[in-house]
Amino acid sequence: MMKFLRHNLNLLAWALSGLVAVLAIVTWGQGLRWQLSNLSAYRLFPLFGLLAFSLIWSMYVVGLARRYLKPTANKLASYYKYLSLVALVLILAHPGLLIWQLWRDGFGLPPNSYKTYVGSAAVWAVIVSSVAWFIFLAYELRRIYRDRPWWKYMEIAGDVAMIGIFFHSLRLGTNLQAGWFRIVWLAYGLILAVVVFDIYRLKLSNRQPAKS
């Protein structure tokens, strides 16, 4: 079984990412009753958020599998390269569409436009997502700085940002307030917690001196 998983990990990784993307599209479409003839930015931008989180989540899960299956070094190179690029576009498009539409409708620019859109009680969720957004963009510099000693703190910030986006989505996501996808999203959160726990368990164990 382990040999099969190791040999087919690239295919399984793409299958997982494809599955979570389809689930995101389905729940978004159901929320609109599949009335797609008159899409506005307000209707479209949530889909990009759902897809961005779902795809990054799938990369976390694939990372967990890679740590234990230990495939060859280049086995997932194309998967991470292209999916990271797609996730970056989605991360930019999700708030970008909303900011543009709010500005076009005369509500100005963030943070005031955000407050108008979500209300004062939910401003904290927008602040969390804004901080996470900047962290995700900064994380794209990993190709340049990943070998620097301080980059480990950027990795921690990325994990915190991912957790923050999970709670941001639970608070503001129109497709996550009820229904079957809320259960799926909570399952994503539970699995993410397990994966993040495993990441830092391994990091701490590797810091400990070997027992004689």
C-alpha positions in Angstrom: 0.0 0.0 0.0 2.8 2.4 1.0 4.6 1.6 -2.3 1.4 2.3 -4.3 0.9 5.6 -2.5 4.5 6.7 -3.0 4.5 5.7 -6.7 1.2 7.5 -7.4 1.6 10.5 -5.0 1.7 13.1 -7.8 -1.5 11.8 -9.3 -3.2 11.5 -5.9 -2.1 15.1 -5.1 -3.7 16.5 -8.3 -6.8 14.4 -7.6 -7.2 15.8 -4.1 -6.7 19.4 -5.3 -9.2 18.8 -8.1 -11.7 17.3 -5.7 -11.6 20.3 -3.2 -11.8 22.7 -6.1 -14.9 21.0 -7.4 -16.5 21.0 -4.0 -15.8 24.8 -3.7 -17.4 25.4 -7.1 -20.4 23.3 -6.4 -21.2 25.0 -3.1 -20.7 28.4 -4.6 -23.0 27.5 -7.5 -25.6 26.1 -5.2 -25.6 29.4 -3.2 -26.5 31.2 -6.4 -29.0 28.6 -7.4 -26.8 28.2 -10.5 -28.1 31.6 -11.8 -24.8 32.5 -13.5 -26.1 34.8 -16.3 -25.6 38.0 -14.4 -22.5 37.6 -12.3 -21.2 40.6 -10.4 -17.9 41.0 -8.6 -19.8 40.6 -5.3 -21.1 37.2 -6.4 -17.8 36.1 -8.0 -15.2 37.1 -5.4 -16.3 34.5 -2.7 -15.5 31.7 -5.2 -11.9 32.8 -5.4 -11.6 32.8 -1.7 -13.1 29.3 -1.4 -10.8 28.0 -4.1 -7.7 29.7 -2.7 -8.1 28.2 0.8 -9.1 24.8 -0.5 -6.1 24.5 -2.8 -3.6 25.7 -0.2 -5.2 23.3 2.2 -4.7 20.4 -0.2 -1.0 21.4 -0.4 -0.8 21.1 3.3 -2.3 17.6 3.2 0.0 16.6 0.3 3.0 17.9 2.4 2.0 15.6 5.2 1.9 12.6 2.8 5.2 13.6 1.4 6.9 13.7 4.8 5.9 10.2 5.6 6.0 8.6 2.1 9.3 10.2 1.1 8.9 10.1 -2.6 11.8 11.1 -5.0 12.8 14.7 -4.8 11.2 15.8 -8.1 8.0 13.8 -7.7 5.8 16.7 -6.8 7.8 19.5 -8.3 5.3 20.4 -11.1 2.4 20.0 -8.6 3.7 22.6 -6.2 5.0 24.9 -9.0 1.7 25.2 -10.9 -0.7 24.9 -7.9 1.2 27.6 -6.0 0.8 29.9 -9.1 -2.9 29.2 -9.3 -3.3 29.9 -5.5 -1.4 33.2 -5.9 -3.7 34.4 -8.6 -6.7 33.4 -6.5 -5.3 35.1 -3.4 -4.9 38.3 -5.4 -8.3 38.1 -7.1 -10.4 37.4 -4.0 -9.9 40.7 -2.2 -9.0 42.5 -5.4 -12.5 42.1 -6.9 -14.2 43.2 -3.8 -12.0 46.3 -3.3 -12.6 47.3 -6.9 -16.3 46.8 -6.8 -16.7 48.7 -3.5 -14.6 51.6 -4.8 -16.6 51.6 -8.0 -19.8 51.8 -6.0 -18.6 54.8 -4.1 -17.6 53.2 -0.8 -13.9 54.2 -1.1 -11.0 52.1 -0.3 -10.1 49.8 2.6 -10.3 49.8 5.5 -13.4 52.0 5.5 -15.0 50.2 2.5 -14.5 46.9 4.3 -16.3 48.2 7.4 -19.2 49.3 5.2 -19.5 45.9 3.6 -19.2 43.6 6.6 -20.3 45.8 9.5 -18.5 46.8 12.6 -19.0 43.4 14.4 -17.1 41.5 11.7 -14.2 43.9 11.2 -11.9 41.6 13.1 -12.4 38.9 10.5 -11.4 41.4 7.8 -8.3 42.5 9.7 -7.3 38.8 10.1 -7.7 38.2 6.4 -5.8 41.4 5.5 -2.8 40.4 7.6 -2.9 36.9 6.2 -3.1 38.3 2.7 0.2 40.2 3.2 1.8 37.2 4.7 0.8 35.0 1.8 2.2 37.5 -0.6 5.5 37.8 1.4 5.7 34.0 1.4 6.2 34.1 -2.4 9.7 35.4 -1.7 10.7 31.9 -0.4 12.5 31.2 -3.6 14.9 34.0 -2.7 15.1 33.8 1.1 14.2 30.3 2.1 17.8 29.5 3.0 18.1 32.4 5.4 18.0 31.6 9.1 15.1 33.9 9.7 12.9 32.3 7.1 11.7 29.8 9.7 9.7 32.7 11.3 8.1 33.4 7.9 7.0 29.7 7.8 5.4 30.1 11.2 3.6 33.2 10.1 2.3 31.4 7.0 0.8 28.6 9.2 -0.8 31.2 11.5 -2.2 33.0 8.4 -3.7 29.8 7.1 -5.5 29.2 10.5 -6.6 32.8 10.5 -8.2 32.5 7.1 -10.0 29.4 8.2 -11.7 31.4 11.0 -12.2 34.5 8.7 -14.1 32.3 6.3 -16.3 30.7 9.0 -17.3 34.2 10.1 -17.8 35.9 6.7 -18.2 33.1 4.2 -21.7 33.2 2.8 -21.4 29.5 1.8 -20.2 28.4 5.2 -23.0 29.6 7.5 -25.1 26.5 7.1 -25.4 23.4 4.9 -23.2 20.5 3.9 -20.2 22.6 3.0 -19.9 24.0 6.5 -19.4 20.5 7.7 -16.8 20.0 5.0 -15.1 23.2 6.0 -15.0 22.2 9.7 -13.4 18.9 8.6 -10.8 20.9 6.6 -10.1 22.9 9.8 -9.7 19.7 11.9 -7.3 18.1 9.3 -5.4 21.4 9.0 -4.9 21.4 12.8 -3.6 17.8 12.7 -1.2 18.7 9.8 0.1 21.8 11.6 0.5 19.9 14.8 2.6 17.3 13.0 4.8 19.9 11.4 5.8 21.4 14.7 6.0 18.1 16.4 8.6 17.0 13.9 10.4 20.4 14.2 10.6 20.1 18.0 11.7 16.5 17.9 14.5 17.3 15.4 15.8 20.0 17.8 16.1 17.6 20.7 19.5 16.1 21.2 19.8 12.4 20.4 19.5 10.1 23.3 22.6 8.0 24.1 
